[in-house]
Amino acid sequence: MRYAKRGRLRFTSHRDISRAVERAVRRAGIPVAFSAGFTPHPKISYAGAAATGVASEAEYLEIGLTEPRDPARVRADLDAALPDGLDIVDVVTVRPVRTGEAQAKPGALADRLEASEWRIRLDGVASDDAASAVAAFLAAAEIEVERLTKKGRRRFDVRAAVSALELDRRAEETADAPCAILRMVVRHTTPAVRPDDILTGLRQVADLAPPSPPLVTRLAQGPLDADTGGLADPLDSDRENDQPSGDDAEAAQGSALPISGEAVSADAVSA
């Protein structure tokens, strides 16, 4: 499943989101499978969840079911049971991949999420200052930042993880206040390079320091195309192997939603 975290829900922790999803699964009557053992848990797993305070149009989770269900119906029922701002965008069925006469298990969802596309709104920052900082960042061969991780303080190169970084001048023109808006594609590395690490790097190379906290939105996650630098839909392979018929086919066609994060502005924080 692909879901979005919008508006005030950007400030919800991942633990609270997982609890909300479990409650919504029960309300929607979805036949979720449970793990074995003394303390069974619903088989719901998350891949690359965004940090608290970050909005997203492209979060992913997997749910194991005890029996088949129409993906379009699951999407509608679960979306209706979730709070406003936590929205189910797309659902597909994971099926075995056919290779000749044999069937192989599909690759892990997390392995398909090779990179993320981010939008960062910097209120109070002049566009020319941001452009100079971006140019300095891209010109650097290496930019090391330090961050506290679970294994203690670590220094790592953030420049190597950034495959694309530019100003979104069209979005700046339509913004409700003076600001600079950055768009970037960041590879998923270990340790993970986060948007705030990129901002730390921009401060190091160009002394770019926004006067207010940035508004960060993840627009997409998926396989990284080395030639174009863009991201593909990580659920495409499941769609290719899933060929519904009859009523299921009509429902699936009616539930198709765009993959692009441009369809919804997740930067607004409602009162």
Order of alpha helices (4+ residues) and beta strands (2+ residues): beta-alpha-beta-beta-alpha-beta-beta-beta-alpha-beta-alpha-beta-beta-beta-alpha-beta-alpha-beta-alpha-alpha
